[in-house]
């Protein structure tokens, strides 16, 4: 059986929350429940003392089923489809592992 997952490249997430909104609409999730939630880290001052860093980290929750119904229709999960920064990819674990080797240190793979 082929197992699927998400590759999330946190370096490119802009914090737009499109993935959250798309997931809540797709799954009709109630207020306070998330299929994916964008966590905000920072800001913190960099060593040069002049610049600041801020990171956004999309985190799938236990409510995420990788949009099984959409995927069964040949579509991508809603969060991947609506990601404005193209920071998310959907695929088999083998495909994602190969792509992971090309990514920087801020990428992760989610397996439901």
N, C-alpha and C positions, 0 to 999 in steps of 0.2 A: 504494500500500500504506500502510495506517495504521500509524504507529509509536506505541508506548505507552511510558510511563515512570512514575516515582514522583516525587511532590512530597513533600519532607520538610521539615516546619516544626520546626527545631531549638529554637525558643523554647519549644515545648510538650512536648518529649520529657522524660520523668521519669526515664529511665535504668532502667526496670524490666526490660529485656532480653527482654521477651516476643517481640519480633520475631526475635531470635536463636534462641530456643528453638523458636518456631513454624517457622522456616526449617529448622533442623537436623532437626526431626521430619518435616517435609514432604518434604525432599530426602534424608533418611537420610544426612546428611553425617558423615564420620568425625571423631574427636576432632582438634581443631586446624584444621579447615577450616570456613569460614563462608560463608554466602551473603550475610549482612548482619552487621555487627559494630558494636556500640555503643562508641564511643570516649568516654573520660571526660577532660574538660579541667578543670583546676583542682584544688583551690580556689585562688583568688587574692583578696587583700584589695582592696576597692574604695577609691576615693580618700577617702571619708569616714573611713576608718580603723576603722570599727566593723562593717562588713558584709563578707561574703564572697560570691563568686560561683562557681558550679560549673555546667558545661554538659555535656550528653550529646549526642553527635552520631552518629546511626545512619548507617553508611556501607556501601552495597551493595558487594560484591566482584565479582571476575571470575566467580565461581561462580553469581552471580545470573542467572537467566533469566526473572525476573518471574513465576515459577510458570506457565510456558507451559501445562502440563497443566490446572491449576486454571482458568486464564483461558479455555481452550478449552471448559471445561464451564460457562462463564458465572459463575464465581466470581472473587473478588478474590484477589490474591496473599496468601499466608499471613501475611506480615509485616503487611500492611495490615489484614487481617481481625482479627488478634490485638493490634493496637496499642491499649493501654489508654488512652492519652492522645489518640487520634485525631489523631496528629501526622503521619500518612502518608496520602496519597491516590494512587490509581491512575487513570490515564486516558490519553487521547490527548495528544500533545504540545501540540496546539492548546488543549485544555481546561486542561491544566496551566499553560501560558503565561498564559492569561487569569486563572487563580486566583493565579498567582505575583505578578501586579501588585497584588493585594489583601493580600499577605502582607508581613510585616516584612522586615528585612534579614537574618534568620537562616534563610531558607528556601532550598532548593536543589532542582533537578530532576535525577534520575538517569535516564540512557538507556542500556540495556544494549548 
